[in-house]
Amino acid sequence: MTSHSPAMSVPSSTDSAIGERAPKPLTVGRQSTGTLIGLWFIVVGPFLALAAAVPMVWGWGISWADLAIAVLLYNISGFGVTIGFHRYFTHGGFKAKRWLRVSLAVAGSLAVQGSVIQWVADHRRHHAFSDREGDPHSPWRYGTSFGALVKGMFHAHVGWMFNRELSNQERFAPDLVADKDIRRVDALFPLIFAVSLLAPTVAGWLFTMTWQGALTGFIWGGLIRIGLLLHTTWAINSVCHVYGERPFATRDGDKASNFWPLALLSMGESWHNLHHSDPTCARHGVMRGQIDTSARLIWVFEKFGWAYDVRWPNRERLGKKMSAGQEKLRR
């Protein structure tokens, strides 16, 4: 079976990975009305579901079936984003067998954070211009005052997705645009979106053979699970660029930070300072006690031979980056 490797992070100042010609524009086109309706649904829907779930828990309780469905789908879709969309497709932290790369693309799409190619294009653009002009979701966009930061945090968390031009896929994700398998998964995103809501509903019905089980499966395994994962991912964009520790050196202006309270829910993504210091590293939690379940699962994939050429942390390189980071703090 053929295996492939995605392109590395897009360079910040040049497009050398794309060619010597003049760089293509950062953005192209605007979101469709249908996309905006879908965005409103995934932003508002989970809150409505949570409001509906409170009296249900009071009257019916929450079943083990509901919890099992929600936890299983949270992990499948969550690892699809953290390992697939992020560490593999965006940054090339490892290489993968063809079946694994397609599976990761589908699993990440179940998180309903957008189609795989657009997600990667947005994220590579973020790294190319982190916390500078051109970054699609910097919390420092409006300034450093309290009011500006509150506005910026909202923008970085969720506001950036509305009323915006689309990151140029041809510039930031040409490798995925040229990949037939990934283009198919990308085109199937609306169907995968529907499956992500339908699957827990059907599972709830199969567990209980009641409409009540189907409804609670939809609420807990569908909307609330999607909402929790979305806000965890969005918090990496907002919280992890404002609060936390910065032991490793990053580019000037890049404020990516480590925020430990999100480590478990984010599957290791909240060790964000190391990630911005060494984007292609397959492990983000590199210090003692830093939980990184995504890195652990990549290790399992490697042991089975499904993933290879994994870019594990290099002690010497990390030492230099940490020393540079401490020197930067002393200035």
Secondary structure, 3 states (H helix, E strand, C coil): CCEECCCCCCCCCCCCCCCCCCCCCCEEEECCHHHHHHHHHHHHHHHHHHHHHHHHHHHCCCCHHHHHHHHHHHHHHHHHHHHHHHHHHHCCCCEEEHHHHHHHHHHHHCCCCCCHHHHHHHHHHHHHCCCCCCCCCCCCCCCCCHHHHHHHHHHHHCHHHCCCEEECHHHHCHHHHCCHHHHHHHHCHHHHHHHHHHHHHHHHHHHHCCHHHHHHHHHHHHHHHHHHHHHHHHHHHHHHHCCCECCCCCCCCCCCCECHHHCCCCCCCCEHHHHHHCCCCCCCCCCCCCCCHHHHHHHHHHHCCCEECCCCCCHHHHHHHHHHHHHHHHC
